[in-house]
Amino acid sequence: VQVVESGGGSVRPGHSLVLSCTASGSIFSINDFAWYRQAPGKQRELVAIRASDGSTNFGDSVTGRVTISRVNAENTVYLGMSRLKPEDTAVYYCNAKGNESNRKTFDSWGQGIQVTVSS
């Protein structure tokens, strides 16, 4: 299963950005669709996760500023970020966990996409 992110770039502080991620391959189901980020010199951290039952969880540093939604029929997840801060600058990674058509589990990561918040 391949995962591809899009929508990154450079934005000014206070502005908004939407990232998208699409999984492709022999997918039977995606249980958890999540976004993580890693800033230079820091560990990778959870940004947001949306489970197949609709439940969500957000990282402490972004709670209240991000939304996560998914279109199951398209195996796509969106991360909406608002009121962006310079400390949101990082490489953002999409992660999908689920089952392939042969019922084997998968845990796939995208290549990552750069988000830079700077004036």
Protein Blocks (a to p, Z undefined) as FASTA:
>chain_A
ZZddehiacddehiacddddddedjdfbdfbdcdddddehiacddfbdcdfkopacddfk
lgopaccdddfklopacdddehiafklgccdddddddddfkopacddddebiaddddZZ
